[in-house]
Amino acid sequence: MKKRIISAILAAALFTAALFASVPVFGEETSFSDVSPDAWYAPYVTAVFEKGIMRGKGAGRFDPEGSVTRAEFVTVLSRLSGEEATGSSAPFSDVPRGAWFVPYVAWAAERSLVSGYPDGTFRPDAEIERCEMAALLSRFIAKMGYPLIPDPDAVKSFSDVKGSEWYAGELESLRVSGLLTGDAGGNFAPSATATRAEAATLFTRFAAMIDEGKEYARELPVIRLNTETGRDVESKEEYILTSFSLTAPDGRNIEREEVNIRGRGNTAWRVDKKSYKLKFPSKICLTEGSECTTKAKDWTLIACHFDRSLIRNHVGYKMARAVGGIEWTPYSEMVELYLNGEYRGIYMLAEQVEAKKGRVPVSDGEEENIGFLLEIDFWSSGQYYVDYFKSMGHKYTIKTDFLNEDQVVAMKCHLETVYNVICEGDREKIEACVDLPSAVDMYLLNEVYRETDVGTGSVYMYFKEPHGKLFFGPVWDLDGSFGNNAAQTSTKGMFAGHKISASGVYSGDSNMWYAALMTNDWFRQMAKERWAEIRGVLLDVLERELKPVYANISVYEKNFEKWPILHTDVGGGAPPKVLKLNSCYENVRYVEDWARERIAWLDSLYGRDDFVENYPADRSKIGTAPAGPTVLSDDHTKWTVPDWYERDKIVQMYLDRIYDLPEEYLEDTRIFVTLGARVTMTPENISKVVLGEYLGIDTGRYQMFFDEDELEGVRNSYGGLGSGQKMIGVLSVGIRDVVTGEESTCERVIFTFMKDLKLNGKFGV
């Protein structure tokens, strides 16, 4: 339907009759004596003349400084609409029957483009003011449903237009699209009359906008699912059968029966608009065009319910695919979804992140030399050393199959060894155990995304072979990116590999791996050079992927008729400025503006002459993993546990033990300690109770350490307790090897301190 409308507009724009029927002196000039080739408006006059939108005034003149009347302007809009204006009367006292402009004024009134003045007049012969011209065109665009594609080079604001003016809102849409630019001083001059040159400029830009809308307008693919029972998908553990069909404008028409479907996601599963996982009975390719590179059974439908633009994940994935330093990034495509005949909104169809041929390139099978795909994931649960493990303050979900627990232990040891090598800073050793192209690209992309979970969740890495290089990627789950988290709305400041405290602790908005790598000046040089190569690519992707969204925005807005959550903080943490936006269009605009500003700030960062030499991070503050000697194995044939690993004695078991608790305890883990008096509450004494008495660890070798301010606060509160009373304190706890001086990263744990307990009550969970 939209394509037919645009075709009608373009046809109407080429009409050969005179623009204003009441002016018989319009001639057929092909050039104008009063339009200098050097005049700013010359190309616009030529364009409107060649398209038949405006003609001359006769005698070889265009009269560029002449005025345009209100009647003439609505006549242009009527004819551009492609609709027939047949009215014989208009609801205004000064629009007499028989006047040439009556049908056009009547057409404009019927469509609420004009309402006239309080005295009931229209003033057809009055010269149209620039603010009236802007308001009329903006209303016309909205009524006809024409897409407005923002222009990144548009003027940022008009200094002489207040937000309270009656036309301000309508002017704004034209400003962001670049249809109105103002003068060199940033003024719009709203009360000035519009000249014919200005009208020619406006109509030329408008015609170009319509051409662009036609170029980028495209229908979304439609996926229809019909479950075997006719019931909704109610579980993310158990599959049910569904039929599947996909129809797309590019000719794809895929139908399958006996497809399995279940829910997916953690927080995402708790909201009304659900995400789904599809498992086909045989391998299938759902992607379009040349991107159809692989067949697989597993595919995902991502609801993007926390993202009111709906496109953060899609744009982020496209950026990752375009830069090329990451071996694999999921294919993604925006689709409309119907489940059991009910419209469910806009979804992102995406490949499943998995270690399979054509996806994450990890050798996965029943062999000793398998690789491992890992995900840093604070949601990790299940059986320890089977489904997940804990290392260096993070939980890692195991995304590949393996033969036995020793393989996981060996891989975990190698992971910690790689981290120690990075912290030591020997470039030759780092290059031997880290895939630097993927590390650099993932670091830079995460600086662009500013995804709030960059250090704690949906962070993937993998080994292709035993004791081999650590690869970073793929990109996944960007709902909190591009300014969509209240804690990360700023487009300024370093993020993904920064913020290291004096005790070596990484803040929650940084990634320990990127932060450690960025302490090396040669890695910063790699990042600086790589940024110069990819920043233009990122901007190209942003423009290429968003223009079809703008051109088809009415389809995206339909999602929020089904799910009216624009002003609702669905998952918590949404920025107030985002919740104030009134449409999907405004949210997409926010993403684009935010991303452009972020890229510009990173330009200024990596463009600094002193970026490589004067990086604000101290290598001595980077901690190391509790992993023994950093000796890299040359044996890539199988996973073997290193000799230094003593499973029952390692300090990491302290943290592992906490995360082996049942799920219901994870959010409120309490370790009970009694030390008798405030003066005895020291790190050494707490270590004796927790490490020595409970875990049986040699406290002459290992000791707990704390954030000093937090511990002092607990000590002061504890000192005021009466006999038998208890208190709860949250402490950041780490482990220090007193022999080597190496320290783990801190883990936040809830301690309950109780006075006057018997010896057998000193420690418990």
Summary of the structure (lengths in Angstrom):
residues: 765
radius of gyration: 32.6
end to end distance: 65.2
largest distance: 109.8
contacts: 2427
relative contact order: 0.07
helix: 36%
strand: 17%
